[in-house]
Amino acid sequence: MPAQQKRGPSAQTDIMHRAGYVTAAEAANAIGVTNVGTVHRMLQAKKIAGKRVGYFWFVEGQALYDAYKDTPIERTVRELLTACKIRVKNGRS
């Protein structure tokens, strides 16, 4: 019997990580906001770049890093990007 492929949000998240995106929930956790809606509003206001795929919001890793570069939050953002194996320009991830 063939191994089943992952389906659903987990598989979608893996694909988006490889494309350089993190979920809105991961971004919210990294920047220290408790509500994912805050990240959605930032995306809709074009304060950070990202996209919606189905019901899920994703934030571009480079945009998240650029938005918080040279701030106290930079370290947690860099740790998130490193954990997701996302490389950014002018960063150590």
Secondary structure per residue as TSV (DSSP state, phi and psi in degrees):
chain	resnum	aa	ss	phi	psi
A	1	M	-	360.0	129.0
A	2	P	-	-69.6	149.2
A	3	A	-	-67.2	138.8
A	4	Q	-	-81.4	140.5
A	5	Q	-	-79.8	152.9
A	6	K	-	-67.6	143.6
A	7	R	-	-132.8	162.3
A	8	G	S	89.4	-161.1
A	9	P	H	-60.7	-33.6
A	10	S	H	-65.0	-45.4
A	11	A	H	-66.1	-40.7
A	12	Q	H	-63.5	-40.3
A	13	T	H	-65.0	-41.9
A	14	D	H	-59.7	-43.9
A	15	I	H	-63.3	-44.2
A	16	M	H	-68.6	-35.7
A	17	H	H	-59.4	-44.2
A	18	R	H	-63.7	-27.4
A	19	A	T	-85.9	-2.3
A	20	G	T	96.0	20.3
A	21	Y	E	-116.7	151.5
A	22	V	E	-118.2	158.3
A	23	T	E	-71.5	158.2
A	24	A	H	-61.4	-35.2
A	25	A	H	-66.4	-41.2
A	26	E	H	-64.3	-41.8
A	27	A	H	-63.9	-43.3
A	28	A	H	-60.7	-43.1
A	29	N	H	-62.8	-42.6
A	30	A	H	-66.8	-37.2
A	31	I	H	-91.6	-2.0
A	32	G	T	84.9	23.8
A	33	V	-	-103.3	146.5
A	34	T	S	-88.8	-18.7
A	35	N	-	-111.3	125.0
A	36	V	H	-63.2	-25.4
A	37	G	H	-57.7	-31.2
A	38	T	H	-61.5	-43.4
A	39	V	H	-67.5	-39.7
A	40	H	H	-58.1	-44.9
A	41	R	H	-64.2	-38.0
A	42	M	H	-63.9	-39.4
A	43	L	H	-66.1	-45.8
A	44	Q	H	-67.7	-31.0
A	45	A	T	-83.2	0.0
A	46	K	T	62.1	29.6
A	47	K	S	-76.9	-28.7
A	48	I	S	-136.5	153.6
A	49	A	-	-88.5	145.8
A	50	G	E	-178.3	-171.0
A	51	K	E	-154.9	161.8
A	52	R	E	-105.7	130.7
A	53	V	E	-123.6	108.8
A	54	G	T	64.1	-123.4
A	55	Y	T	-94.7	1.5
A	56	F	E	-109.8	140.7
A	57	W	E	-101.3	140.1
A	58	F	E	-128.7	143.6
A	59	V	E	-110.6	135.5
A	60	E	E	-68.0	126.5
A	61	G	H	-57.2	-43.4
A	62	Q	H	-63.4	-41.1
A	63	A	H	-65.4	-39.9
A	64	L	H	-64.2	-43.5
A	65	Y	H	-63.3	-46.3
A	66	D	H	-62.0	-37.2
A	67	A	H	-67.4	-28.3
A	68	Y	H	-117.9	12.2
A	69	K	T	-64.5	141.5
A	70	D	T	63.6	31.1
A	71	T	S	-126.6	166.3
A	72	P	T	-61.1	-21.3
A	73	I	T	-82.4	-14.2
A	74	E	H	-51.2	-41.7
A	75	R	H	-61.5	-45.3
A	76	T	H	-68.8	-35.1
A	77	V	H	-65.0	-44.2
A	78	R	H	-62.1	-40.3
A	79	E	H	-62.9	-41.0
A	80	L	H	-61.8	-48.1
A	81	L	H	-64.2	-37.2
A	82	T	H	-65.0	-43.8
A	83	A	H	-62.8	-32.5
A	84	C	T	-89.7	2.2
A	85	K	T	59.7	42.4
A	86	I	-	-107.4	125.6
A	87	R	-	-96.5	141.7
A	88	V	-	-124.5	153.6
A	89	K	T	-74.2	141.2
A	90	N	T	61.9	25.0
A	91	G	S	-128.3	172.5
A	92	R	-	-102.6	7.5
A	93	S	-	-79.6	360.0
